[in-house]
Amino acid sequence: MNKTNNYAFSSYGPGYGRGKGRGLGPGYGPYGPPSPVPPPQPFRMPSGTFKVAIATEGPGGLDGIVSPRFGRCPAFTIVTIERGNIRDVKVIQNQAAFAARGAGIASIQALANEGVKVIVAGRFGPWASQASMQFGMQMVMVPPGIRVRDAINGYILGRR
């Protein structure tokens, strides 16, 4: 059997690969590295009346559980806070939870239509982070699995 260099007469060589990555590792393609998620900013409570949306697992409400994911959570619990007190609670289903792509951005747009200024979840994706900045929303990351009531009291109102 004749052992020859299979790469000698082709445009592919060791390390070049056949995909868009050009052998540079995951996430690097012809368009550069993926955009990083901006670091979370310290929470500043808005003055007056404002709305907070919490990514929620299960049926939602104040006794619901904070979801570890934002864009694909089943529901959002929207809490209206007036002068440091909970005034109103509303639960909406996340219509973007089963979207093929763009769930984070679609979720941000839906919450912006509700007048939300603060969003709370276990973590946020890079696209949702960028969209929230464009809409002027603050992101608050909390440990997933805690109750919505505890997240509001501990991380928004500062009553730990």
C-alpha positions as CSV (number, residue, x, y, z in Angstrom):
1,M,0.0,0.0,0.0
2,N,1.3,3.4,-1.0
3,K,1.4,5.7,2.0
4,T,1.2,9.3,0.7
5,N,0.2,12.6,2.2
6,N,-3.5,12.9,1.7
7,Y,-3.3,16.6,2.2
8,A,-0.6,17.2,-0.4
9,F,-3.0,18.0,-3.3
10,S,-5.9,19.5,-1.4
11,S,-6.7,22.8,0.2
12,Y,-7.1,21.1,3.6
13,G,-4.2,20.5,5.9
14,P,-3.7,19.4,9.4
15,G,-5.4,21.8,11.8
16,Y,-7.5,23.6,9.1
17,G,-10.6,21.5,9.4
18,R,-13.5,21.8,7.0
19,G,-15.9,23.9,9.1
20,K,-16.0,27.6,9.7
21,G,-13.8,27.3,12.8
22,R,-10.6,27.1,10.8
23,G,-9.1,25.0,13.7
24,L,-9.2,27.9,16.1
25,G,-11.3,26.2,18.7
26,P,-15.0,26.4,19.7
27,G,-16.8,29.7,19.1
28,Y,-14.2,31.2,16.8
29,G,-15.2,31.5,13.2
30,P,-14.7,34.0,10.4
31,Y,-16.7,36.5,12.4
32,G,-14.4,36.6,15.4
33,P,-15.0,35.4,19.0
34,P,-18.5,35.3,20.5
35,S,-19.6,38.5,22.2
36,P,-19.1,38.2,26.0
37,V,-22.0,38.6,28.4
38,P,-21.5,42.0,30.1
39,P,-20.8,41.8,33.8
40,P,-23.8,42.3,36.1
41,Q,-24.1,45.8,37.5
42,P,-25.0,46.4,41.1
43,F,-28.8,46.7,41.6
44,R,-30.1,50.2,41.9
45,M,-33.7,50.3,43.0
46,P,-35.8,52.6,40.8
47,S,-37.6,55.4,42.5
48,G,-41.4,55.4,42.8
49,T,-43.5,52.6,41.3
50,F,-41.8,50.0,39.1
51,K,-42.4,46.5,37.8
52,V,-40.2,43.5,38.4
53,A,-40.4,40.3,36.2
54,I,-39.2,37.1,37.7
55,A,-38.5,34.1,35.5
56,T,-40.6,31.4,37.2
57,E,-40.9,27.6,37.1
58,G,-44.3,26.1,37.5
59,P,-47.5,28.2,37.8
60,G,-45.8,31.3,39.1
61,G,-47.0,33.8,41.7
62,L,-45.2,34.8,45.0
63,D,-44.9,31.2,46.0
64,G,-43.4,30.1,42.7
65,I,-39.8,29.1,42.2
66,V,-37.2,31.2,40.4
67,S,-36.1,29.6,37.2
68,P,-32.5,28.9,36.4
69,R,-33.0,30.1,32.8
70,F,-34.5,33.4,31.6
71,G,-35.6,33.0,27.9
72,R,-37.0,29.5,28.2
73,C,-38.8,29.7,31.5
74,P,-42.4,28.7,31.5
75,A,-43.8,31.8,33.1
76,F,-43.0,35.3,34.3
77,T,-44.3,36.6,37.6
78,I,-44.7,40.4,37.3
79,V,-44.7,42.2,40.6
80,T,-45.5,45.9,40.9
81,I,-43.6,47.6,43.7
82,E,-44.7,50.9,45.1
83,R,-42.7,52.7,47.8
84,G,-40.9,49.5,48.8
85,N,-44.1,47.4,49.1
86,I,-45.6,44.8,46.8
87,R,-48.7,46.3,45.3
88,D,-49.8,43.9,42.6
89,V,-48.8,40.4,41.3
90,K,-49.5,39.1,37.8
91,V,-48.5,35.9,36.1
92,I,-48.0,35.7,32.3
93,Q,-47.0,32.7,30.3
94,N,-43.7,32.9,28.3
95,Q,-44.8,32.7,24.7
96,A,-41.1,32.4,23.6
97,A,-40.3,29.3,25.8
98,F,-40.5,26.9,22.9
99,A,-39.3,29.2,20.1
100,A,-36.7,27.7,17.8
101,R,-34.4,30.6,18.4
102,G,-34.4,34.1,19.9
103,A,-36.3,33.2,23.0
104,G,-34.3,35.6,25.2
105,I,-34.9,38.6,22.9
106,A,-38.6,37.8,22.4
107,S,-39.0,37.5,26.2
108,I,-37.4,40.9,26.7
109,Q,-39.7,42.5,24.2
110,A,-42.8,41.0,25.8
111,L,-41.7,42.2,29.2
112,A,-40.9,45.7,27.8
113,N,-44.5,45.8,26.5
114,E,-45.7,45.1,30.1
115,G,-43.6,48.1,31.4
116,V,-41.1,46.0,33.3
117,K,-37.9,47.8,34.5
118,V,-36.2,45.0,36.5
119,I,-35.8,41.3,35.4
120,V,-34.8,38.5,37.7
121,A,-33.6,35.0,36.9
122,G,-30.9,32.4,37.7
123,R,-28.9,33.4,34.6
124,F,-29.3,35.3,31.3
125,G,-28.0,34.6,27.9
126,P,-25.9,37.0,25.9
127,W,-28.6,38.1,23.6
128,A,-31.1,38.7,26.4
129,S,-28.4,40.7,28.2
130,Q,-27.8,43.0,25.2
131,A,-31.6,43.4,24.5
132,S,-32.3,44.3,28.2
133,M,-29.6,47.0,28.0
134,Q,-31.3,48.4,24.9
135,F,-34.6,48.6,26.7
136,G,-33.1,50.1,29.8
137,M,-33.9,47.1,32.0
138,Q,-31.8,46.0,35.0
139,M,-30.8,42.4,35.3
140,V,-30.6,40.7,38.7
141,M,-29.2,37.2,39.0
142,V,-30.4,35.2,42.0
143,P,-29.8,31.6,43.0
144,P,-32.3,29.5,41.1
145,G,-34.7,27.4,43.2
146,I,-35.6,30.1,45.8
147,R,-39.2,31.3,46.1
148,V,-40.2,34.5,44.2
149,R,-41.3,36.1,47.5
150,D,-37.8,35.6,48.9
151,A,-36.1,36.9,45.7
152,I,-38.1,40.1,45.9
153,N,-37.5,40.6,49.6
154,G,-33.9,39.7,49.6
155,Y,-32.5,41.0,46.3
156,I,-34.9,43.8,45.2
157,L,-36.2,45.3,48.5
158,G,-33.1,44.4,50.5
159,R,-35.0,42.7,53.4
160,R,-32.9,39.6,53.9
